[in-house]
Amino acid sequence: MKHVTIITIPKALGSTITIPLEMLSAANDISRARKQHSKLITIDLACVADKTVELSGGLIMQCDKTLQEIAKTDLVFVPGIWGNPRASVRKYSAMLSWLQTQFRQGSTICSIVTGSHFLAAAGLLDGKPATTHWRFFDQFQRHYPRVKLQRKRFITYADNLYCTGSVNAARDIMLHFIEQLYGESIANEISRHFTHELKRSYESLLLGEDQHSTHHDEVIIKVQEWLQENYSAQIHVSEVADSFRMGVRSLNRRFRLATNTAPLQYLQEIRISHAKELLKKSNLSVSEVADKVGYQDASYFAGLFKKLNAVTPNEYRRLVRNKLFVAESRQQSAH
């Protein structure tokens, strides 16, 4: 049975502890309900000293064990701290040798927002890519110059060490871990409960070169989220700019600087991505798919789809459905 340790530190942000705890606990519940007992994991909340820990905002957390009581674990989550993380690193330096030991023993370690300061202070990130909360970029780079700080990434990965730069990225990385621990079916179920969209491929987010969603301009992140939620509506850039109290030129400039693409091109990519899902999983006609994703002109949609994918919508549907049929047939024959 796999063992997961979620470290709890005074003044830690509660969400950086409860997100891993709740998502993994839910995955365990689903495994029990499906009688997939071999997938169950053990989860321990671990403290440095006192087992009753007061988090940021006064939330009290009761821990299961101290770090010293955990000799070996498979996956570790290091929480983010409210306030200056350097002070917590100095105060709880006993964590550092424990993290070093677990890493040497083969543990995967994931820091959430400023939790990366602990990994850096332990020397685990030397020569490796890492990220942290944007407010502490300069401090992080100044104190840990040997770490390859990635200012435009929300998630970094190297040698079983993961860093996340935001709480939303923590949810994303949890889906990645849940798929590894429990499989794709349970990861999809957790995704439906904990996120507003279907699970994406977080391997591509971790390792790919696409920077659309890996930056730290919080206003543009909100614009992206709004576009993702309203992609099927008739959208004009001027109205989006007004909604976020920006001029059109300012929106276009900041959006391109953050994502390397224009707002309309980003919207286009969202719509085509959703169209692919509908073509793959529904029996809607091409014109119905076009309307669902925000294109009233089906011929324009079909032309755009072919331009971006080198096949027509109908050809794409045949290709992906054939792959699904082949995959399902292989699964059935394996049983």
C-alpha positions in Angstrom: 0.0 0.0 0.0 1.4 3.4 -1.0 2.0 5.9 1.8 1.5 9.7 1.5 2.7 12.3 3.9 1.2 15.8 4.0 3.4 18.1 6.1 1.6 20.5 8.4 3.5 23.6 9.7 2.3 26.5 11.8 1.1 29.5 9.7 0.7 27.2 6.6 -2.1 28.1 4.2 -4.9 25.7 5.0 -5.7 25.2 1.3 -2.2 23.9 0.6 -2.9 21.1 3.1 -6.6 20.5 2.6 -6.5 20.2 -1.2 -4.1 17.2 -1.2 -5.9 15.7 1.8 -9.5 16.1 0.4 -8.7 15.0 -3.1 -6.7 11.9 -2.0 -9.3 11.0 0.6 -12.1 11.3 -2.1 -10.1 9.0 -4.4 -9.7 6.5 -1.6 -13.5 6.7 -1.0 -14.2 6.0 -4.7 -11.7 3.1 -4.7 -13.5 1.5 -1.7 -16.9 2.0 -3.3 -15.7 0.3 -6.5 -14.1 -2.5 -4.3 -10.7 -1.6 -5.8 -8.9 -2.2 -2.5 -5.5 -2.7 -4.1 -5.5 1.0 -5.0 -6.1 2.3 -1.5 -3.3 4.5 0.0 -2.4 5.5 3.6 -2.4 9.3 4.3 -0.7 10.8 7.3 -0.8 14.4 8.4 2.7 15.0 9.8 4.0 17.8 12.0 7.5 18.9 12.9 6.9 18.8 16.7 3.5 19.6 18.3 0.7 17.5 16.8 -1.8 20.3 17.3 -0.9 22.9 14.7 -2.5 26.3 14.2 -2.6 27.3 10.5 -3.0 30.6 8.8 -6.4 32.1 9.8 -6.5 30.3 13.1 -7.5 26.9 11.6 -6.5 24.1 14.0 -5.2 20.9 12.5 -4.6 17.7 14.5 -1.7 15.7 13.0 -1.4 11.9 13.0 2.4 11.7 13.4 5.6 13.6 13.7 8.1 13.5 10.8 10.5 11.5 13.0 7.8 8.8 13.2 7.8 8.4 9.4 10.8 6.5 8.3 9.7 5.9 4.7 7.0 7.4 2.5 6.2 7.4 -1.2 4.8 10.9 -1.8 5.3 14.1 0.3 3.4 17.4 0.1 5.1 20.5 1.5 2.7 23.3 2.2 2.9 27.0 1.4 3.3 29.5 4.2 1.4 32.7 4.8 4.0 35.5 5.1 7.7 35.3 4.6 8.6 31.7 4.0 12.3 32.2 4.9 11.3 32.7 8.6 9.5 29.4 8.6 12.5 27.6 6.9 14.8 28.9 9.6 12.3 28.0 12.4 11.6 24.5 11.1 15.0 23.5 9.7 14.5 20.0 11.2 12.4 19.4 8.1 15.3 19.8 5.7 17.2 16.7 6.7 14.0 14.6 6.8 13.2 15.8 3.2 16.8 14.9 2.1 16.4 11.4 3.6 13.1 10.8 1.9 14.4 12.0 -1.4 17.4 9.7 -1.2 15.1 6.8 -0.5 13.1 7.5 -3.7 10.2 9.6 -2.4 8.4 11.9 -4.8 8.1 15.4 -3.2 5.7 18.1 -4.2 5.9 21.7 -2.9 2.9 23.9 -3.0 3.4 27.7 -3.6 6.1 28.9 -1.1 6.8 25.3 0.1 9.5 25.3 -2.6 11.7 27.3 -0.2 12.0 24.2 2.0 13.2 22.1 -1.0 15.6 24.8 -2.1 17.0 25.2 1.4 17.5 21.5 1.6 19.6 21.7 -1.6 17.2 19.4 -3.5 16.5 21.9 -6.2 20.1 22.8 -7.0 20.6 22.8 -10.8 16.9 22.0 -11.3 13.9 24.0 -12.5 11.5 25.3 -9.8 8.8 27.8 -9.2 7.1 29.5 -6.3 4.5 32.2 -5.6 5.2 35.2 -7.7 5.5 37.6 -4.8 8.7 35.8 -3.7 10.4 35.3 -7.1 13.1 37.9 -6.4 13.7 36.7 -2.8 13.9 33.0 -4.0 16.3 33.8 -6.8 18.5 35.9 -4.4 18.8 33.2 -1.7 18.9 30.1 -4.0 20.9 31.2 -7.0 21.7 27.6 -8.0 18.0 26.8 -8.6 16.7 27.4 -12.1 13.7 29.6 -11.2 10.9 29.4 -13.8 9.0 32.6 -13.6 6.5 31.7 -16.3 5.7 28.2 -15.1 3.0 27.2 -12.6 4.3 23.7 -12.4 7.9 22.4 -12.7 9.2 18.9 -12.5 12.6 17.3 -12.3 13.9 14.0 -10.6 10.7 13.3 -8.7 10.6 16.9 -7.4 7.5 19.0 -8.3 6.9 22.7 -7.5 3.6 24.6 -8.0 3.2 28.3 -8.2 -0.4 28.7 -7.2 -3.2 27.0 -5.4 -5.0 26.3 -8.7 -1.8 24.6 -9.9 -2.0 22.4 -6.8 -5.4 21.1 -7.9 -3.9 20.4 -11.3 -1.0 18.5 -10.0 -3.2 16.5 -7.7 -5.1 15.1 -10.7 -1.7 14.1 -12.1 -0.8 12.2 -8.9 -4.3 10.7 -8.6 -4.1 9.3 -12.1 -0.7 7.7 -11.2 -2.0 6.2 -8.0 -5.6 5.3 -8.9 -5.8 5.3 -12.7 -7.5 7.5 -15.3 -11.1 6.5 -14.4 -10.9 7.7 -10.8 -8.8 10.7 -11.8 -11.7 11.7 -14.2 -14.2 11.2 -11.4 -12.2 13.4 -9.0 -11.8 16.0 -11.7 -15.6 16.3 -12.1 -15.9 16.9 -8.3 -13.1 19.3 -7.8 -12.6 21.3 -11.0 -14.8 23.2 -13.4 -13.5 21.4 -16.5 -12.6 17.9 -17.6 -9.2 16.6 -16.7 -6.5 17.8 -19.0 -3.2 16.1 -19.7 -1.0 17.4 -16.9 2.0 15.7 -18.4 1.8 18.2 -21.2 1.4 21.1 -18.7 4.5 19.8 -16.9 6.7 19.0 -19.8 5.4 20.8 -22.8 6.6 24.1 -24.3 3.1 25.7 -24.4 3.1 28.7 -22.1 -0.5 29.8 -22.5 -1.5 28.8 -19.0 1.9 29.1 -17.3 2.4 32.7 -16.3 1.8 34.9 -13.3 -0.3 37.9 -14.6 -3.3 37.5 -12.3 -5.5 39.7 -14.4 -4.8 37.8 -17.6 -5.4 34.5 -15.7 -8.9 35.9 -14.8 -9.4 36.8 -18.5 -8.4 33.3 -19.5 -10.7 31.7 -16.9 -13.6 33.9 -18.2 -13.0 32.9 -21.8 -12.9 29.2 -20.8 -16.2 29.6 -19.1 -17.9 31.7 -21.7 -16.4 30.4 -25.0 -19.7 29.4 -26.5 -21.1 33.0 -26.3 -20.6 35.7 -29.0 -17.5 37.5 -27.6 -16.0 40.8 -28.7 -12.5 41.8 -27.4 -13.8 45.3 -26.7 -16.4 44.0 -24.3 -13.9 41.7 -22.6 -11.5 44.6 -22.1 -14.3 46.7 -20.7 -15.3 44.0 -18.2 -11.7 43.9 -16.9 -11.3 47.7 -16.9 -8.7 47.7 -19.7 -8.4 49.2 -23.1 -8.4 46.9 -26.1 -4.7 47.7 -26.8 -3.7 47.1 -23.2 -5.6 43.8 -23.1 -4.0 42.6 -26.3 -0.5 43.6 -25.2 -0.7 42.1 -21.7 -2.4 38.9 -23.0 0.2 38.4 -25.7 3.1 39.1 -23.3 1.7 36.5 -20.8 0.6 33.8 -23.2 2.4 34.4 -26.5 -0.9 34.6 -28.3 -3.8 37.0 -28.8 -7.1 36.8 -26.9 -9.1 35.9 -30.0 -6.6 33.2 -31.0 -6.7 31.8 -27.5 -10.5 31.8 -27.6 -10.3 30.0 -31.0 -8.1 27.3 -29.5 -10.6 26.8 -26.6 -13.5 26.4 -29.0 -11.7 24.0 -31.3 -10.6 21.9 -28.3 -14.2 21.6 -27.1 -15.3 20.9 -30.6 -12.9 17.9 -30.7 -14.4 16.5 -27.5 -17.9 16.8 -28.9 -16.9 15.2 -32.2 -15.3 12.4 -30.3 -18.0 11.7 -27.7 -21.3 12.9 -29.1 -23.5 12.3 -32.2 -24.1 16.0 -32.8 -23.9 17.1 -36.5 -21.1 19.4 -37.5 -23.4 22.4 -37.6 -24.7 21.5 -34.1 -21.1 21.2 -32.8 -20.2 24.6 -34.4 -23.2 26.2 -32.7 -22.3 24.6 -29.3 -18.8 26.1 -29.3 -19.7 29.6 -30.4 -19.7 29.5 -34.3 -23.0 30.3 -36.0 -21.5 29.8 -39.4 -20.9 26.0 -39.8 -18.9 26.4 -43.0 -16.6 28.9 -41.4 -16.1 26.5 -38.4 -15.4 23.6 -40.8 -12.8 25.6 -42.7 -11.1 26.8 -39.5 -11.1 23.3 -38.0 -9.4 21.9 -41.2 -6.9 24.8 -41.2 -5.9 24.0 -37.6 -6.1 20.2 -37.7 -5.4 19.3 -41.4 -8.6 17.3 -41.5 -12.3 18.2 -41.7 -14.6 17.7 -38.6 -16.1 14.6 -40.1 -12.7 13.1 -40.9 -11.5 13.9 -37.4 -14.6 12.2 -36.0 -14.0 9.0 -38.0 -10.3 8.9 -37.0 -10.8 9.3 -33.2 -13.8 7.0 -33.1 -11.8 4.3 -34.9 -9.1 4.7 -32.3 -11.6 4.5 -29.5 -13.1 1.4 -31.0 -9.7 -0.3 -31.4 -8.7 0.6 -27.8 -12.0 -0.6 -26.3 -11.8 -3.8 -28.3 -8.3 -4.5 -27.0 -9.4 -3.8 -23.4 -12.4 -6.2 -23.8 -10.2 -8.9 -25.3 -7.7 -8.5 -22.4 -10.5 -9.3 -20.0 
